């Protein structure tokens, strides 16, 4: 984050380039939540400061900040040493308590297990996950603002979304119904990211109520509106992406109404 700010400052000084938080998130390949977290850390540690309106970022000398932090740490340690002149005595019990910890579950194994458990019947299973497949799922999780602890619920929600999608259950050939076709391979493009958002939202437990049967185009518009709603919810209200999503959402609702479906009644 600090490196991006420094490079943006240089670029803005030497050209007409105008940096934005959306450009930062794109470059760092992260969502708004992660970007704000990094920003708050830099502010807390004294590397930057931000104006009240959030539009002006002041970069501080990193060497000076580091030296100041080092001096404060050394001073704190010295004060602790002065306060503890006598060595502490620790008496061990005859049978020290043993704390057992469960090993962390392998992320790739969790993805494979979740997919094979929740996938629609017509989709093929996977035996193992390649590095590129793992990279693709990781990108989708970050895009949705989820963590690795949410992998099972994420995969299963997408699978429920597949079952509800006429495109995946009727249009897509059965031979093409596989893990790579759904999540992509390696670094997924924007279209694939948006499709996964739509499937994830459609498959959330709160969206499991019975729904009427729609045509392919009607379902496509409904999925697009849900995906735009999710982006609007997850991003900064003043960001460019939110404005684009709002515009696309209105166009989809208008076309859906022309096809005889009232979005408010869904």
C-alpha positions, 0 to 999 in steps of 0.5 A: 500500500505504501509503495503504491501511494509513493508511486502514485504521488510521483506519477501525479507530480510528473503527469496529469495522472489522477490516482484513485482508491479504485485504481489502488484496489485494482493494482493490489488485487484486493477489495475495499475492506482490505484496502481500508485495513492496510490504510488504517495500519499505515496511519496508526504506525505514522507512515501517512496521514489523511485529510478529514475529507479523505481526499488528501494523503500526506506521506511521511518520511519512513526512515524518520518514522522507523527511527522514532518507533525504534527509540520508543520500543527501546525506551519501553524495554528499559522502563520494564527492566528498571521495574523488574530488578529482581528475577522472577521465580516460576515454579513448575508443577509436577505434571505440566498441563499439555494443550492439544491443538488441532492441525489447521485444515488444508485449504486445497483439501477443503475446496475439493471436499466442499465441491464434491459434497455440494456440486450439482449431480450433473457436474464432474468431481475433482480429485485434487486441486492444482495451484492455478485452480487454488489461485482462482478460488482465492481471487473470488474469495478476496473479491467477495470480502470473505476469508479462508474460513468461509471456503466451505460456505462459499463453494456450497453457495456457488453450487446452490446458485448453479442448481438455480441457473438455467444457463448452467443446468440447461444451456451448458453441455454436460461435458463442460460442467466442471470446476474450471468452467465455473471458477476459471483457471489462474487469474479470472477475468472480470466477467468470470468474477461477476458471474461467480458473484451472481451465483454466490448471491443466488445460492445464499441460504436466505435466497432459498425460497421457491421462485417462479420459472424465468426465461434465460434472458430474465434469469440473466438480468435477475442474476446481473441485478443481484451481482450489482446489488452486492457490488454496491453494498461492498464498495465505497458509495462514492466510488466509480464502480458503484456508480457504474453498477447503479447505472447497469442495475437501472438498465437491467430493471428497465429491461426486466420490466419490458419482459413482464417481470417486476423486480420489486415483486421478486 
